């Protein structure tokens, strides 16, 4: 690897010994665990399948790097914690990354990767989202009885003058407003949107496409649409009721709802004043907003603490106990927010390209890096201390390992750090991913 700074760096001495540092160590990597991610990718066939749907209009006689190699280079880089293509001007020389990608020379430069990202169009993004659903379907060995589809939006702050840049009044930032869909920890859709749209924009269309595909595969599966009050839209409710889809969605409070919940709110306040500790009760009633064609079941949670009252409403067409529906089903959507945070750990917010579809592609690349981590957890981390770990924890403990790399014409040998603290865990994971 080329020396970054040939001049030695001198630090304060240690017990009379001089400490000098330079970048002449040779072929040493900080990413010795990348081979585990490579084996996960091979078992899943993820990047191989993904490369088949990406266009390549280049004159092949002038190309050194295939679509598959560049795809792996970017996804593996994000998984390892390298957020931008600028990092690859040095990273491309890392023998460990070259080995994982499957190319034994310098990998693609930042200029080549930039052209790759900017070659993406709408049709490719649609195909990439469809592939996410097919991967999800293939993860089941037998038909599921129930699927809960979680929809949520988040802010993606931008700092340049990217296409479709708008100011968002709620977030008080120039940002994008990507829409995510998860089923438990599985990513089903990752869709970039400008921030000057309604939070529920495209949700209905995406829900319809997902339900259609999932019921093609599993006709009898029960599907539940779950979301916060940003997705409380009567057209979505009407569609769900016509297509045998259940829903449980947050309902924004208004004066009419507060009046309907008056009795239970007063009871909770009285109990709090009498007992001096947190009080919480549930009730329900039927309610129709002005745009609704009929009344629907509304569950109210009335709560009072030392901080004051905390009243929440949800609308649903599900049967069952009010408290169980709220606590066990609706509140469980909070796990989706952890999934979105993991997208950010994989730099889904690094949408710094000027072109819209290039930024959408970056969002998708982060999503596919997340799919690799999810697959690794399902294939190799069950029963270990990292069974429920998030991406950044897996990266820190399993992928970021110092190692000396020796490569010749016959083999690649990796000498991992002798002081690496998770050697037994690494061995367990490696045995599950490549038992031979």
KACOR-V409551 format. One record per residue. N is the residue number from 1. SS is DSSP state (H for helix, E for strand, L for the rest). Layout:
<<N	SS> <N	SS>>
//
This chain:
<<1	L> <2	L> <3	L> <4	L> <5	L> <6	L> <7	L> <8	L> <9	E> <10	E> <11	E> <12	E> <13	E> <14	E> <15	L> <16	L> <17	E> <18	E> <19	E> <20	E> <21	E> <22	L> <23	L> <24	L> <25	L> <26	L> <27	L> <28	E> <29	E> <30	L> <31	L> <32	L> <33	L> <34	H> <35	H> <36	H> <37	H> <38	H> <39	H> <40	H> <41	H> <42	H> <43	H> <44	H> <45	L> <46	H> <47	H> <48	H> <49	H> <50	H> <51	H> <52	L> <53	L> <54	L> <55	L> <56	L> <57	L> <58	L> <59	L> <60	H> <61	H> <62	H> <63	L> <64	L> <65	L> <66	L> <67	H> <68	H> <69	H> <70	H> <71	H> <72	H> <73	H> <74	H> <75	H> <76	H> <77	H> <78	H> <79	H> <80	H> <81	L> <82	L> <83	L> <84	L> <85	H> <86	H> <87	H> <88	H> <89	H> <90	H> <91	H> <92	L> <93	L> <94	L> <95	H> <96	H> <97	H> <98	H> <99	H> <100	H> <101	H> <102	L> <103	L> <104	L> <105	L> <106	L> <107	L> <108	L> <109	L> <110	H> <111	H> <112	H> <113	H> <114	H> <115	H> <116	H> <117	H> <118	L> <119	L> <120	L> <121	L> <122	H> <123	H> <124	H> <125	H> <126	H> <127	H> <128	H> <129	H> <130	H> <131	H> <132	H> <133	H> <134	H> <135	H> <136	H> <137	H> <138	H> <139	L> <140	L> <141	L> <142	L> <143	L> <144	L> <145	L> <146	E> <147	E> <148	E> <149	E> <150	E> <151	E> <152	E> <153	E> <154	L> <155	L> <156	E> <157	E> <158	L> <159	L> <160	L> <161	L> <162	L> <163	L> <164	L> <165	L> <166	E> <167	E> <168	E> <169	L> <170	L> <171	L> <172	L> <173	E> <174	E> <175	E> <176	E> <177	L> <178	L> <179	E> <180	E> <181	E> <182	E> <183	E> <184	L> <185	L> <186	E> <187	E> <188	E> <189	E> <190	E> <191	E> <192	L> <193	L> <194	E> <195	L> <196	L> <197	L> <198	L> <199	L> <200	L> <201	L> <202	L> <203	H> <204	H> <205	H> <206	H> <207	H> <208	H> <209	H> <210	H> <211	H> <212	H> <213	H> <214	H> <215	H> <216	H> <217	H> <218	L> <219	L> <220	L> <221	L> <222	E> <223	E> <224	E> <225	E> <226	E> <227	E> <228	L> <229	H> <230	H> <231	H> <232	L> <233	L> <234	H> <235	H> <236	H> <237	H> <238	H> <239	H> <240	H> <241	H> <242	H> <243	L> <244	L> <245	L> <246	E> <247	E> <248	E> <249	E> <250	E> <251	L> <252	L> <253	L> <254	L> <255	H> <256	H> <257	H> <258	H> <259	H> <260	H> <261	L> <262	H> <263	H> <264	H> <265	H> <266	H> <267	H> <268	H> <269	H> <270	H> <271	H> <272	H> <273	H> <274	H> <275	H> <276	L> <277	L> <278	L> <279	E> <280	E> <281	E> <282	E> <283	E> <284	E> <285	E> <286	E> <287	E> <288	L> <289	L> <290	L> <291	L> <292	L> <293	L> <294	L> <295	L> <296	E> <297	E> <298	E> <299	E> <300	E> <301	E> <302	E> <303	E> <304	E> <305	E> <306	L> <307	L> <308	E> <309	E> <310	L> <311	L> <312	E> <313	E> <314	E> <315	E> <316	E> <317	L> <318	L> <319	L> <320	L> <321	L> <322	H> <323	H> <324	H> <325	H> <326	H> <327	H> <328	H> <329	H> <330	H> <331	H> <332	H> <333	H> <334	H> <335	H> <336	H> <337	H> <338	H> <339	H> <340	H> <341	H> <342	H> <343	H> <344	H> <345	H> <346	L> <347	L> <348	L> <349	L> <350	L> <351	L> <352	L> <353	L> <354	L> <355	L> <356	H> <357	H> <358	H> <359	H> <360	H> <361	H> <362	H> <363	H> <364	H> <365	H> <366	H> <367	H> <368	H> <369	H> <370	H> <371	H> <372	H> <373	H> <374	H> <375	H> <376	H> <377	H> <378	H> <379	H> <380	H> <381	H> <382	L> <383	L> <384	L> <385	L> <386	L> <387	L> <388	L> <389	L> <390	L> <391	H> <392	H> <393	H> <394	H> <395	H> <396	H> <397	H> <398	H> <399	H> <400	L> <401	L> <402	L> <403	E> <404	E> <405	E> <406	E> <407	E> <408	L> <409	L> <410	L> <411	L> <412	E> <413	E> <414	E> <415	E> <416	E> <417	L> <418	L> <419	L> <420	L> <421	L> <422	L> <423	H> <424	H> <425	H> <426	H> <427	H> <428	H> <429	H> <430	H> <431	H> <432	H> <433	H> <434	L> <435	L> <436	L>>
//
